[in-house]
């Protein structure tokens, strides 16, 4: 798991994971696309992009276009993994509604350490899918045993 930069906010984490998902789906990521996705004005997107760029997680690849750096892709992948595992724990073990589980996971995913995430994975017997049916990729957590 790449080291998550200090003080990665929930907003920054959300942008990172969304950019990764869009890129993996073959979509070009632009300021306008992100502004529409998050229902914010383009200057808001530019501000978040600058923050991510200063942390070495994002690079500009053209007018208004961005891509994740290798570190950014790694951090985003790890955040998605942690999010899906935590929301699955909240829903399946504690019994919290899946939508609320998702919101709770989003609020704490940047605070979960690698060893803690691995413990959740082990407790859940390394789930293949999250509560929304999305794939959970266990790229590193099984190595933590």
C-alpha positions, 0 to 999 in steps of 0.5 A: 500500500503506498504511503498515504500523504499526511492530511489527505482530506475526505474531499481529496480522497473522493476526487482521487478515487473518482479520477481513478474510476473514470480513468479505468472506464476509459473516460478523459478526466477534465475540470469540467467533467469533475465539476459536473460530477461533484456539482461544484464550480470549476474553480473548486475543482482546480483548487482540489487538483492543485492540492493533489498535484502538490502532494504528488498524486496528480499531474496535468496532462493538457488544458484542463485535463488531469491524470493520476501519478503512479503514487496517486493511482496506488493511493486511490486503489488503496482507498477504494479497497479500504472503503469497500471493506469498511462499508462491508463490515458496517453493513454485514457485521454491525447491520447498518444500512448499506447507504449509511455504511458507505457514508461512514466508510467515506468519512473514515477511510483516510484514517485507516492504516494498512494493518487495520485494513488487513484485520478487517479483511481477515475478519470478513474472510477477504470478501470478493464484493462490497455491499454494492456488488463492486469487486474488492481487490486484495492486492496486499492485505493477505500478506499482512498475516 
